[in-house]
Each structure stands twice: as C-alpha cells, then as structure tokens.
Amino acid sequence: MSEEDVKDIDILAEHIKPLLAGQRLAVQGGALADLTGMWLASLPQQMRGEFLEGHITSIKIFAEAYGRLRPSQGAA
C-alpha cells in the first residue's frame, strides 16, 4: 500500500466517522458490514475466500478483546 493510499484512507475514514458517531452499535456494524461486502465483491473471486477468512478472524479477535474490556453488566 502506498503512502498516497494511506492518506486517502485516512481522509475517507475522517469523513465516515461523523456519520457513524452516535449511532447504535447495530447500526454502525450494519453500515460497516455493508461497506465490507462491497469491498469483498470488488476483489477477484479467487481472492474473496481468503480475504473474508482473514477479516472474520480479525473481527473475532476484536470481539473477544472487547468482551474482556467491557464492564460486566451484572456489576453493581
């Protein structure tokens, strides 16, 4: 990935952040899943499975970490 790509990604992310801010987690996740689907569809078919598997693994790792960091809902 080039430096120009990284700059373009940062610019796009900064534009998307305000749209997601304040939305329920389900809405944020749904929007990001939709964007991920568009990204996957743009890849050559022979690459999609590998990229999807890597993406799912990353999400599972994040979800596990989030679950450990999140305060217990049963705590008083």
C-alpha atoms as one frame of an Amber mdcrd trajectory, in Angstrom:
protein
   0.000   0.000   0.000   1.407   3.346  -0.985   1.669   6.449   1.191  -0.932
   8.049  -1.060  -3.321   5.147  -0.383  -2.828   5.559   3.368  -3.558   9.294
   3.116  -6.692   8.634   1.046  -7.861   6.040   3.586  -7.331   8.484   6.450
  -9.305  11.186   4.629 -12.175   8.809   3.867 -12.239   7.477   7.430 -12.429
  11.034   8.789 -15.448  11.667   6.538 -17.178   8.468   7.666 -16.587   8.879
  11.421 -19.170  11.667  11.916 -21.788   9.589  10.095 -21.253   6.669  12.468
 -20.828   8.719  15.645 -23.779   8.471  17.985 -25.410   5.623  16.092 -26.325
   2.410  17.896 -23.685  -0.324  17.653 -26.016  -2.404  15.479 -26.348   0.465
  13.001 -22.583   1.081  12.960 -21.904  -2.621  12.489 -24.501  -2.901   9.746
 -23.036   0.035   7.832 -19.505  -1.329   8.169 -20.681  -4.813   7.124 -22.298
  -3.307   4.031 -19.070  -1.486   3.136 -17.077  -4.666   3.761 -19.400  -6.566
   1.436 -18.834  -4.008  -1.314 -15.083  -4.283  -0.779 -15.165  -8.090  -0.926
 -17.301  -8.038  -4.063 -14.722  -5.830  -5.760 -11.960  -8.424  -5.257 -11.194
 -11.105  -7.820 -13.351 -14.141  -6.995 -10.357 -16.392  -6.248  -9.212 -13.967
  -3.503 -12.542 -13.419  -1.742 -12.473 -16.501   0.478  -9.000 -15.799   1.808
  -9.757 -12.140   2.483 -13.096 -12.948   4.099 -11.483 -15.554   6.355  -8.818
 -13.047   7.469 -11.439 -10.379   8.068 -13.627 -12.699  10.149 -10.605 -13.760
  12.221  -9.787 -10.102  12.920 -13.368  -9.376  13.978 -13.398 -12.399  16.317
 -10.166 -11.242  17.965 -11.616  -7.747  18.412 -14.890  -9.119  19.802 -13.044
 -11.277  22.333 -10.906  -8.333  23.447 -13.980  -6.075  23.654 -15.769  -8.663
  25.787 -12.848  -8.770  28.216 -12.581  -4.979  28.428 -16.294  -4.267  28.712
 -17.571  -3.828  32.276 -19.730  -6.677  33.494 -23.409  -5.890  33.015 -24.258
  -7.656  36.279 -21.914  -5.492  38.367 -23.469  -3.198  40.941
